[in-house]
């Protein structure tokens, strides 16, 4: 079974979800298809507001956001996770890079590399020089990827992915699509698992 994973590297919940995907796949017999999208584009198309901005003036709610993340980190022993000093980052070129990496057959390596750079190494990978260095250190063809992100085809594909995700019901990251079902948020992966088990 294939689960489409609508993702953007620039969201902490996208990273946290990514880290538990391997065990989820092993446990359920599924394969996650990473669909690079732009979180900002999804927010714009759905008139949504990023969680920390939406809850900034709501007493206790913004604090709870971090409490919930801490619980998830502890539960899954995600000891490498760090809040990014440059958050929020503009992920446009990073996600275009994911489109290029997918075409080159190295999306898995690219996702792991960029996720770690942002949420474990606390790097400013919206800076193309930093992104280039990070990719180079992992042996990923940064030159070709950085050339591809400037092409119309790559730009259009990211736009198309983002629009498709919204058409399917997405309004934020992470979103999971399987069959005609949609599940939103790392805290609803149990419902996703229940659905998968019910179809076996």
N, C-alpha and C positions, 0 to 999 in steps of 0.2 A: 504494500500500500504506500502511496506517495502522499506526503503532507507538504503543501506549499507553505513555506515560511517567509512571510513578508518581513524583511529586515532592513535596518539601517544601522551602521556601526556607531553612529553618534548618540545612541540612546543607551543608558545603563541597563535597562530591562532587556534590550536586544542582546547585549553582551551576556547577561546572566542566563537568558534563555539558551543562547548558543552553547554555553558551557555544560548544560544538562542534556543537550540533544543526543550526544552519543549513547548515554545510558538509556534514554527514552527509546531510541531506535532499537537498541539491543533488547530491551524489555518487551517492546510491542511488535517487533518485526517490521517496522516501517522504515521508510527512507525519507529524509527531509530534503526538499528541493528549495534551496535558498534563492529567493527572488529579490534581487537588489532593487530597492525603491528609495525615494527621498522622503524622509519623515516630514520635512517642512512642506513638501508638495502635497502630501496626504492631509496635513493640517489645513493647508490653504483651500484645497478642494472640498473639504468637509466642514469648513468654518469651525474647526476644532482649535483648541489652545493647548500648548504643551503643559503637562501636569504641574511643573513647578511655577509656571507663570499663572496658571489658572487658580492655584491654591495659595499663592503668595500672601494674600490678605485674609485667608481663612484661618482663624486661630486653631492651632493644633494639627490641622490637616497636612501642611507641608512637613511638619516634624514627623508625622506618621509615615509619610512617604519613605523617609530614611530608616525608620524603625522596621518597616516591612522589608526593605532591602537587606538590612542587617540580619533579619531572621532567615531570609532565603540564603544568604551567604553562609550563615552558620549551618543551616540544615544540609547544604550540599558541599560544605567544606571548601568554599571557593576563596581560599586564603590569599590568592594573588590579586584580588579585586581592589582597586583604588578609585576614589572619586577623581575625575580628571580636572586638573587645575585650569584648563582652557575651556571647560564646558560653559556654555554650549558651543560646539564647533560647527562650522559650515561644512557639511559632508558632501556637498555637490560633486567635487572632483574625486573624492574617495569612492563614492558610489558609482560614478562613471567608471572609475578604475575597476570596480567589481564587475561591471558589464564587460569591460575589456578582458578581464581575467577569466570570466566564464567562457568567452569566445576562444580564448587561448587554452582552455582546459585546465586552468590552475585556480579556479574559484575557491576551492577548499583551502588551499594554501594561502591565498590572498585574504580570505575572511579571517583565518586564524591569526595571520600576521597583523592585520589592521586592528582587530579586536584587542589583541594583546598590547599593541602599541598605545592604544587610547586608554584602555581600562586596567592595564597592569603596569605599564611603563610610564604612564602619565605624560605622553608626548602630544605635541601640537601638530597632528598630521594633516590639518587643513592647510598647513604650509607645505607646498609642493616639494621643497627641498628636503624637508623632514620626511615626507612620505617616500620620496625617492631613496633616501638613505635607509629607511626601515625595510623597504622592499629589497634593496640591494643586499642588505645583511642576511636576508632569508633566501637569497639566491633566486629571487623572482625577477623576471625580465622587466625591470622598471622602465627602461627606455622605450620599449614597444608599448607598454601600457600608457605611459604619459603622452606618447604620440597619439594613441587611439582615443584618449579622452577628449582630444580636441576635434575629433571628426563629427560630422553631422549625424552619421549613423549611430555612434555611441550615445550622443546627446539625446537623439530621438528615442532610442531604446529605453533609456532611463525614464523619459517622460511617459512612454507607452506602458512600461511596467507599473509606474505610479498610478496612472489613470486606470489601468486594469484592476489594480488592487482596490481602488475606491469603488469601481463598478461592482466588484465582488463583495463589497460591504466593509472594507477596511476603513478605519478612522484613526488608527494609531499603530504603534509598534510595541511589542510583537503581535502579529496576527497570523493565525494558522487556518488554512483552507484545506478541506478534504471532502470529497464528494460534493454535496451541495451545502455543507455545513461550514460555519465560521466560528472560530474561537479566538478571543482576544485576551492578551495578557498572560504573563508567566504564571500568575496565580490561578489560571483556569486550565492549565495543562492536565490537571487531573480529570477534568470534564472531557478533554480531547482524548485522553487515554481510555476513559469509560466508553466513549463512542467507538473507538477503534476496537475495543474488546467485544462490544455488542454486535459488531458486524462480522466477527470471525465465525 
